[in-house]
Amino acid sequence: MHPINLFSGLIKPCFIACFLNEKSMKKIIMSALAISLTLAAATAQTLNKKGGKTPDEKSLRFTERLNTELSLDASQKERVQAINLERFKQIEEVKVQAGLDAAGRRQKMKNIDEIYVNNMKGVLSAEQFPKFETLRAEIKEKAFERRQGKK
């Protein structure tokens, strides 16, 4: 490397540091910190919105899928909508519950699922319920495959 380039490479940082006083350095550091915090908050909001559908939205979407797959009549659709809404609200409560370990969370989800199946059994006809069970098995299998792909 040429000596002049070496000399200028060493002098430039010192030259810049000499002209920046303590107040200027504090302003630069505080500005950088504010920008990084803003970016972190924006990223967190984006991640939350990406997968964060409300229980109402989830229940409407799933009810429409069940309506398509099972050919529900109007009263069945209304009752299934209410059952789905209650289920998704309960699931959301379990997800945000603080101080719950994985085993406790899994047990609560299992209880919610059992209640859900029993409620659906009371609404669906004898021809519709086996289709419902098959659909649930397919959904669980796809979810399992997605989780395996993430690992």
C-alpha positions in Angstrom: 0.0 0.0 0.0 1.3 3.5 -0.8 2.5 5.5 2.2 0.2 8.4 1.4 -2.9 6.2 1.3 -1.8 4.6 4.6 -1.3 8.1 6.1 -4.7 9.4 4.9 -6.4 6.2 6.1 -5.1 6.9 9.6 -5.7 10.6 9.6 -9.3 10.7 8.3 -10.8 9.0 11.4 -8.7 11.2 13.8 -9.6 14.3 11.8 -13.3 13.5 12.0 -13.1 12.7 15.7 -11.4 16.0 16.5 -14.2 18.1 15.0 -17.0 16.1 16.7 -17.4 17.2 20.2 -19.2 15.3 23.0 -22.6 16.8 22.3 -22.4 15.9 18.6 -21.5 12.4 19.4 -24.4 12.1 21.9 -26.8 13.4 19.2 -25.5 10.9 16.7 -25.7 8.0 19.1 -29.2 9.0 20.3 -30.4 9.4 16.7 -29.1 5.9 15.8 -30.7 4.4 18.8 -34.1 6.1 18.0 -34.0 4.8 14.4 -33.1 1.3 15.5 -36.0 1.2 18.1 -38.4 2.5 15.5 -37.4 -0.1 13.0 -37.7 -2.8 15.6 -41.2 -1.7 16.6 -42.3 -1.5 12.9 -40.9 -5.0 12.3 -42.8 -6.4 15.3 -46.0 -4.9 14.1 -45.5 -6.3 10.7 -44.9 -9.8 12.1 -48.0 -9.5 14.3 -50.2 -8.4 11.4 -48.9 -11.2 9.1 -50.4 -14.0 11.2 -52.7 -12.1 13.5 -56.2 -12.7 12.4 -58.9 -12.0 15.0 -61.0 -14.9 16.3 -64.0 -13.4 14.4 -62.0 -13.5 11.1 -60.8 -17.0 11.8 -64.3 -18.3 12.7 -65.9 -16.7 9.6 -63.2 -18.2 7.3 -63.4 -21.7 8.9 -67.2 -21.6 8.9 -67.2 -20.8 5.2 -64.8 -23.7 4.6 -67.1 -26.1 6.5 -70.1 -24.8 4.7 -68.4 -25.6 1.4 -67.2 -29.0 2.4 -70.2 -30.2 4.4 -73.1 -28.3 2.7 -74.5 -26.8 5.8 -78.0 -25.5 5.9 -78.7 -21.9 7.3 -79.4 -22.9 10.9 -76.4 -25.2 11.0 -74.2 -22.5 9.5 -75.3 -20.1 12.2 -74.7 -22.6 15.0 -71.3 -23.7 13.6 -70.3 -20.0 13.3 -71.1 -19.5 17.0 -69.2 -22.7 18.0 -66.2 -21.7 15.9 -66.1 -18.2 17.3 -66.2 -19.5 20.9 -63.4 -22.0 20.1 -61.1 -19.4 18.5 -61.7 -17.0 21.4 -60.7 -19.7 23.9 -57.6 -20.6 21.9 -56.6 -17.0 21.8 -57.0 -16.7 25.6 -54.7 -19.8 26.1 -52.1 -18.4 23.7 -51.8 -15.1 25.6 -52.1 -16.6 29.1 -48.9 -15.8 31.0 -47.2 -18.3 33.3 -48.5 -21.4 31.5 -46.0 -24.1 30.6 -46.1 -26.1 27.4 -47.8 -29.1 29.0 -50.5 -27.0 30.6 -51.1 -25.2 27.4 -51.3 -28.4 25.4 -53.8 -29.8 28.0 -56.0 -26.7 27.8 -56.0 -26.9 24.0 -56.9 -30.6 24.1 -59.9 -29.8 26.4 -61.0 -27.0 24.0 -60.8 -29.4 21.1 -62.8 -32.1 22.9 -65.6 -29.6 23.7 -65.5 -28.3 20.1 -65.9 -31.8 18.7 -68.8 -32.6 21.1 -70.6 -29.4 20.1 -70.1 -30.0 16.4 -71.4 -33.6 16.9 -74.7 -32.0 18.2 -75.0 -29.7 15.1 -73.9 -31.9 12.2 -75.9 -34.7 10.7 -74.8 -38.4 10.7 -73.6 -38.0 7.1 -71.8 -34.7 7.8 -69.9 -35.6 10.9 -67.5 -38.3 9.3 -66.7 -35.7 6.6 -66.0 -33.2 9.4 -63.6 -35.7 11.1 -61.8 -36.4 7.8 -61.4 -32.7 7.2 -60.0 -32.1 10.7 -57.5 -34.9 10.2 -56.3 -33.4 6.9 -55.9 -30.0 8.5 -53.9 -31.5 11.4 -51.7 -33.4 9.0 -51.0 -30.3 6.9 -50.2 -28.3 10.0 -47.9 -31.0 11.2 -46.1 -31.0 7.9 -45.7 -27.2 8.0 -44.2 -27.4 11.5 -41.8 -30.1 10.4 -40.7 -28.0 7.4 -39.8 -25.1 9.8 -37.5 -27.2 11.9 
